[in-house]
Amino acid sequence: MAKEESLYTNIGQGLDDAEESQMFGKPCFKINGKAFICLFQNEMVFKLKGNAHILALSLKGAQLFDPSGKGRPMKEWVQVPYAHKAKWEALAKEAWEYVKTG
């Protein structure tokens, strides 16, 4: 298992009621049947809003998630490189809270 996948899995499994699943054929975690984080191209992707969304996008190399690669990004989803792995857990908690209460 790659270091990115291992870290992603540990973070997801550490969140209450998070369920492992698939989104676009990639591993994801869901809460109440809705995805809030996934792993894509060895980077972690988060469903965020507000200040957490702004913070995530401000990280070097971060971008809106465009799984098709056709210039149609998913506006609430931010793809964050492994270089920012120290922020992954906090961003995952923000995403978990957003989807859980939204």
N, C-alpha and C positions, 0 to 999 in steps of 0.2 A: 504494500500500500504506500503510495506516495505521501510525502510529508504534508502536502496541502490537503489531501483527502483525509488523512489521519486527524489533523487539527480540526478540519470542518466537521468530521464525525463526532469528535469529542465535544465540540461546542454544541452541536445540535442535540446530542444525547443528554447534555447537561441542563437543558431547558425543560421545565415541567410540561407534561402533556404533549411534547413535540413528537411527531410520528414520522419515521423515515418513509419516503415515497419517491416518486419520479415526476419530473417536469421536463418536457421536451426531450425525454430519453436520458436525462441527467439526474443524478441524485439530488434530492431536495428533502427538506423537513417541512411539515405542515402542522398547523394548529387549527383545530375545528374544521379540518378538511381543506384549509386554504394554505398554499405555499407562502413561506416568509423568507426562506433562505435556500440557495442552491449552490452547487459547485459547477463551474463552467470554465473550461480551458485552464484548469488548475488555479482559478481565482474564485473568490467567494462573492456571491451576488445576494443583495439584501433588498427587500421591499421596505421602503422608507418614506417618511414625509417630514415636512418642516425642517427644523434645524439639523436633525440627524441626516436628512437627505443632502442638505447643503454641505455639511461637514464631510460626508462620504465623497461627494463629487469634487471637493476641494483637494483631495489627496492626489498626489502625483501619480498619473497613470490610470486613475479611476475614470469610469465612463458610464453613460447610460447603457443598460443591458440591451443588446441587439442580437438575440440568439440566431436570427435568420441571416445576419450579415448583409442585409439588403437595405440598410438605412431606415429601418422602422423600429427605433428603440422603444422599449417599454418605459414610460416616463417615471414611474415610481420606483423602478428597479435600478440599483447602482452596482456595477461590477468593480470590485476592489482587488488590486493585485496582491500577491503573497508578500510583497515588500512591506505591506502595511498589516501583516498578520497580528501585530500587537493590538490593533484596533478591531479585529474581527469579532471578538467575543462581545464587546460593548455594542457594536453595530447589530450583531445578531439579537441581542436582548432588546434593542430598540425596535427591530423588525418584528420580533415575537410579540412585543407589547402592542405594536400598531395593528397587526393582523388579529391578535386575540381580542382586542377591544373594539376593533373597527367592524 
